[in-house]
Amino acid sequence: MPIYIKVEGSEETIATLSKGVWDLPSQIKELESWIFENSSNLPSSNYIADVGFSIRENACGGGAILSPKAMSLMGKLGVKLYLSEYGE
């Protein structure tokens, strides 16, 4: 499931990341990279970053980490993070 980044209340997709990737740690890493690369080009607004993921088989700890720097940039931009869990 890809990550969709949109302006809240709009159908316009600003970016689509991680096409075909269901692993949350990989998706969060790509989202963080995208935020770092694009934050200076985005005006503050009300954005949604919707991350669709599946639970890793035999998962028992560890996982995705979103850095304080990325969270700070997302807060300044007005990005809400949706974590959408999908079953098999």
N, CA, C and O of each residue as an XYZ file, in Angstrom:
352
protein
N       0.856     -1.183      0.000
C       0.000      0.000      0.000
C       0.888      1.226      0.000
O       1.764      1.360      0.854
N       0.676      2.098     -0.924
C       1.508      3.299     -0.935
C       1.120      4.300      0.149
O       0.063      4.198      0.771
N       1.987      5.247      0.350
C       1.720      6.377      1.232
C       1.145      7.485      0.348
O       1.729      7.842     -0.675
N       0.003      8.020      0.752
C      -0.591      9.142      0.036
C      -0.435     10.393      0.881
O      -0.730     10.386      2.077
N       0.028     11.464      0.258
C       0.126     12.750      0.936
C      -0.810     13.700      0.202
O      -0.669     13.933     -0.998
N      -1.770     14.244      0.950
C      -2.801     15.108      0.380
C      -3.027     16.312      1.273
O      -2.640     16.320      2.441
N      -3.662     17.333      0.704
C      -4.174     18.434      1.505
C      -5.498     17.944      2.075
O      -6.337     17.422      1.341
N      -5.689     18.110      3.373
C      -6.918     17.642      4.019
C      -8.133     18.275      3.354
O      -8.166     19.484      3.121
N      -9.131     17.448      3.049
C     -10.352     17.917      2.419
C     -10.268     18.018      0.910
O     -11.226     18.437      0.262
N      -9.138     17.641      0.346
C      -8.945     17.698     -1.096
C      -8.707     16.294     -1.635
O      -8.201     15.423     -0.928
N      -9.070     16.088     -2.872
C      -8.796     14.804     -3.526
C      -7.440     14.821     -4.234
O      -6.975     13.785     -4.709
N      -6.804     15.997     -4.306
C      -5.517     16.113     -4.990
C      -4.409     15.437     -4.183
O      -4.202     15.758     -3.013
N      -3.707     14.512     -4.809
C      -2.579     13.847     -4.179
C      -1.310     14.631     -4.483
O      -0.978     14.867     -5.644
N      -0.607     15.030     -3.436
C       0.644     15.769     -3.585
C       1.784     14.816     -3.911
O       2.648     15.125     -4.732
N       1.779     13.648     -3.258
C       2.832     12.655     -3.482
C       2.302     11.268     -3.175
O       1.419     11.091     -2.336
N       2.858     10.294     -3.868
C       2.592      8.886     -3.608
C       3.944      8.213     -3.434
O       4.787      8.258     -4.330
N       4.145      7.594     -2.286
C       5.425      6.973     -1.955
C       5.233      5.487     -1.675
O       4.117      5.045     -1.399
N       6.296      4.730     -1.744
C       6.333      3.311     -1.330
C       5.298      2.446     -2.038
O       4.646      1.619     -1.401
N       5.141      2.624     -3.326
C       4.182      1.806     -4.073
C       4.531      0.330     -3.921
O       5.669     -0.068     -4.169
N       3.565     -0.475     -3.518
C       3.754     -1.912     -3.370
C       4.466     -2.351     -2.104
O       4.704     -3.544     -1.912
N       4.808     -1.411     -1.240
C       5.515     -1.742      0.003
C       4.511     -1.737      1.156
O       3.786     -0.761      1.347
N       4.472     -2.826      1.921
C       3.545     -2.945      3.050
C       4.274     -2.942      4.386
O       3.627     -2.997      5.432
N       5.572     -2.881      4.379
C       6.403     -2.938      5.573
C       6.510     -1.545      6.202
O       7.056     -0.628      5.588
N       5.995     -1.385      7.413
C       5.939     -0.069      8.053
C       7.314      0.575      8.240
O       7.456      1.757      7.927
N       8.337     -0.137      8.735
C       9.638      0.525      8.889
C      10.174      1.126      7.585
O      10.715      2.232      7.587
N      10.026      0.403      6.482
C      10.493      0.918      5.183
C       9.694      2.143      4.757
O      10.254      3.101      4.225
N       8.392      2.109      4.991
C       7.537      3.229      4.601
C       7.852      4.481      5.420
O       7.927      5.580      4.869
N       8.034      4.323      6.712
C       8.338      5.481      7.564
C       9.672      6.092      7.159
O       9.820      7.314      7.147
N      10.631      5.255      6.830
C      11.936      5.758      6.378
C      11.773      6.574      5.094
O      12.375      7.638      4.958
N      10.968      6.085      4.157
C      10.741      6.819      2.913
C       9.956      8.107      3.157
O      10.259      9.136      2.552
N       8.960      8.063      4.027
C       8.204      9.274      4.364
C       9.127     10.323      4.971
O       9.071     11.495      4.601
N       9.969      9.901      5.898
C      10.902     10.830      6.541
C      11.834     11.462      5.501
O      12.058     12.672      5.531
N      12.371     10.667      4.596
C      13.237     11.207      3.538
C      12.490     12.213      2.683
O      13.036     13.258      2.330
N      11.231     11.901      2.345
C      10.429     12.810      1.530
C      10.195     14.130      2.257
O      10.286     15.201      1.658
N       9.893     14.048      3.552
C       9.675     15.269      4.349
C      10.938     16.131      4.347
O      10.861     17.342      4.142
N      12.089     15.517      4.573
C      13.351     16.270      4.588
C      13.623     16.936      3.240
O      14.075     18.080      3.188
N      13.348     16.220      2.151
C      13.635     16.734      0.810
C      12.636     17.786      0.340
O      12.986     18.633     -0.482
N      11.403     17.754      0.838
C      10.349     18.601      0.286
C       9.786     19.649      1.230
O       8.974     20.473      0.809
N      10.191     19.642      2.485
C       9.582     20.559      3.462
C       9.765     22.026      3.097
O       8.892     22.844      3.385
N      10.874     22.368      2.473
C      11.102     23.775      2.135
C      10.243     24.236      0.958
O      10.110     25.438      0.729
N       9.654     23.293      0.205
C       8.817     23.640     -0.945
C       7.323     23.605     -0.638
O       6.507     23.921     -1.504
N       6.954     23.221      0.594
C       5.544     23.116      0.958
C       5.145     24.253      1.890
O       5.804     24.473      2.906
N       4.081     24.978      1.564
C       3.600     25.986      2.507
C       2.892     25.290      3.669
O       2.358     24.193      3.504
N       2.886     25.911      4.816
C       2.132     25.363      5.953
C       0.667     25.284      5.562
O       0.123     26.215      4.968
N       0.034     24.175      5.896
C      -1.362     23.945      5.542
C      -1.905     22.847      6.444
O      -1.414     22.662      7.558
N      -2.898     22.129      5.983
C      -3.452     20.968      6.674
C      -3.286     19.768      5.759
O      -4.113     19.535      4.877
N      -2.218     19.005      5.966
C      -1.907     17.856      5.131
C      -2.231     16.556      5.867
O      -2.316     16.509      7.094
N      -2.405     15.514      5.073
C      -2.567     14.160      5.594
C      -1.524     13.287      4.916
O      -1.405     13.291      3.690
N      -0.771     12.543      5.710
C       0.114     11.501      5.192
C      -0.495     10.188      5.667
O      -0.439      9.869      6.855
N      -1.075      9.428      4.747
C      -1.752      8.177      5.075
C      -0.839      7.011      4.716
O      -0.559      6.769      3.542
N      -0.377      6.293      5.736
C       0.521      5.159      5.568
C      -0.285      3.875      5.764
O      -0.750      3.594      6.869
N      -0.448      3.097      4.694
C      -1.138      1.819      4.778
C      -0.112      0.711      4.940
O       0.817      0.605      4.138
N      -0.267     -0.113      5.964
C       0.746     -1.137      6.230
C       0.095     -2.420      6.720
O      -1.064     -2.431      7.133
N       0.867     -3.501      6.667
C       0.470     -4.791      7.215
C       1.429     -5.155      8.335
O       2.608     -4.804      8.290
N       0.922     -5.858      9.338
C       1.752     -6.330     10.436
C       2.765     -7.334      9.889
O       2.423     -8.202      9.085
N       4.005     -7.205     10.332
C       5.037     -8.158      9.911
C       4.777     -9.514     10.553
O       4.433     -9.598     11.732
N       4.942    -10.565      9.773
C       4.771    -11.915     10.297
C       5.818    -12.166     11.390
O       6.998    -11.863     11.218
N       5.372    -12.713     12.491
C       6.232    -13.020     13.643
C       6.868    -11.782     14.279
O       7.903    -11.890     14.937
N       6.264    -10.618     14.092
C       6.791     -9.400     14.701
C       6.651     -9.476     16.221
O       5.613     -9.891     16.735
N       7.684     -9.079     16.922
C       7.623     -9.096     18.392
C       8.485     -7.985     18.975
O       9.221     -8.197     19.938
N       8.388     -6.810     18.389
C       9.114     -5.660     18.918
C       9.898     -4.975     17.822
O       9.988     -5.455     16.692
N      10.458     -3.851     18.186
C      11.194     -3.072     17.189
C      10.220     -2.486     16.191
O       9.008     -2.523     16.404
N      10.726     -1.961     15.138
C       9.837     -1.449     14.100
C      10.203     -0.056     13.645
O      11.364      0.351     13.688
N       9.195      0.660     13.211
C       9.376      1.969     12.593
C       9.691      3.043     13.624
O       9.142      3.053     14.725
N      10.583      3.942     13.244
C      10.938      5.077     14.109
C      10.878      6.343     13.267
O      11.521      6.440     12.222
N      10.099      7.310     13.734
C      10.021      8.623     13.103
C      10.828      9.571     13.982
O      10.539      9.724     15.169
N      11.830     10.198     13.401
C      12.757     11.026     14.186
C      12.086     12.304     14.693
O      11.109     12.773     14.108
N      12.614     12.860     15.782
C      12.099     14.139     16.280
C      12.182     15.247     15.226
O      11.294     16.096     15.152
N      13.241     15.245     14.411
C      13.384     16.268     13.367
C      12.237     16.160     12.356
O      11.657     17.172     11.963
N      11.911     14.931     11.936
C      10.811     14.739     10.990
C       9.480     15.129     11.624
O       8.654     15.779     10.984
N       9.269     14.733     12.883
C       8.026     15.093     13.567
C       7.893     16.607     13.697
O       6.797     17.148     13.547
N       8.996     17.290     13.974
C       8.975     18.741     14.090
C       8.596     19.395     12.758
O       7.755     20.293     12.716
N       9.219     18.937     11.677
C       8.890     19.483     10.358
C       7.434     19.209     10.003
O       6.749     20.076      9.460
N       6.964     18.011     10.307
C       5.568     17.671     10.021
C       4.635     18.569     10.828
O       3.610     19.012     10.309
N       4.965     18.839     12.070
C       4.157     19.739     12.890
C       4.129     21.148     12.334
O       3.069     21.771     12.285
N       5.277     21.661     11.912
C       5.343     23.010     11.342
C       4.553     23.125     10.046
O       3.969     24.169      9.757
N       4.538     22.043      9.265
C       3.810     22.043      8.002
C       2.323     21.766      8.168
O       1.532     22.055      7.271
N       1.942     21.209      9.309
C       0.546     20.846      9.539
C       0.199     19.477      8.978
O      -0.906     19.274      8.476
N       1.142     18.528      9.058
C       0.927     17.175      8.537
C       0.386     16.267      9.633
O       1.011     16.104     10.680
N      -0.781     15.678      9.385
C      -1.342     14.651     10.269
C      -0.904     13.302      9.717
O      -0.983     13.068      8.511
N      -0.443     12.413     10.594
C       0.002     11.087     10.180
C      -1.098     10.077     10.469
O      -1.463      9.860     11.625
N      -1.619      9.466      9.428
C      -2.600      8.396      9.562
C      -1.856      7.076      9.391
O      -1.097      6.907      8.437
N      -2.071      6.151     10.308
C      -1.511      4.809     10.207
C      -2.669      3.856      9.956
O      -3.451      3.568     10.863
N      -2.778      3.369      8.729
C      -3.896      2.524      8.313
C      -3.420      1.081      8.228
O      -2.691      0.711      7.308
N      -3.840      0.268      9.196
C      -3.433     -1.129      9.264
C      -4.351     -2.001      8.409
O      -5.575     -1.905      8.500
N      -3.750     -2.844      7.584
C      -4.500     -3.758      6.730
C      -4.126     -5.191      7.063
O      -2.961     -5.489      7.323
N      -5.117     -6.080      7.056
C      -4.871     -7.496      7.267
C      -4.391     -8.145      5.989
O      -4.245     -7.491      4.956
N      -4.148     -9.436      6.071
C      -3.657    -10.154      4.893
C      -4.704    -10.318      3.840
O      -4.437    -10.904      2.790
